[in-house]
Amino acid sequence: MSGTWHEQIRRGALDLAILATLASGPLYGLSIIQHLEEFTDLVITAGTIYPILGRLTRDGLLDASWVDESAHPRKYYRLTRAGEKRLATMMADWRDFSAKIDRLLAAVDGTRKRSS
């Protein structure tokens, strides 16, 4: 496996984080980055987010459209119906998986306390 464990978790969760960010409405790339930093402390670069946005758009989960604003146009991304469905599925999967891991970690903590 390449990369660290932390990087693998992060990479796997970024799709969910981006889709969840767009659940409240359309945003452009930089505003998605800023939202994620503000609400999650996830620091994501443009070099990371734009390829993901492109893939999610090609996969039909996002719709992208250019909007002329002030000095330069911005590309806004919004969830499609398929994106809304995928987000709901991913949220349920995340909660289910993380609950299982939390139970496992609680058992490990209990074992450690008993053996101390």
GIBEL-V503393 format. One line per field, one symbol per residue. ss: DSSP state (h for helix, s for strand, l for the rest). phi: phi as a letter, one per 40 degrees, with the letter a starting at -180 (. if undefined). psi: psi as a letter, one per 40 degrees, with the letter a starting at -180 (. if undefined). A space follows every 10 residues. Layout:
ss = ???
phi = ???
psi = ???
This chain:
ss = llllhhhhhh hhhhhhhhhh hhllllsshh hhhhhhhhhh lllllhhhhh hhhhhhhhll lssssssssl lssssssssl hhhhhhhhhh hhhhhhhhhh hhhhhhhhhh hhhhhl
phi = .cgcddcccd ccccdccccc ccccicacdc ccdccccccb gcbbcccccc cccccccccg cbbbacbcbf cacbccbacc dccccccdcc cccccccccc cccccccccc cccccc
psi = hiiidddddd ddeddddddd dedeiiiidd ddddddddee ehhhideddd ddddddddee dihhihhhhb diiihiiihi dddddddddd dddddddddd dddddddddd dddde.
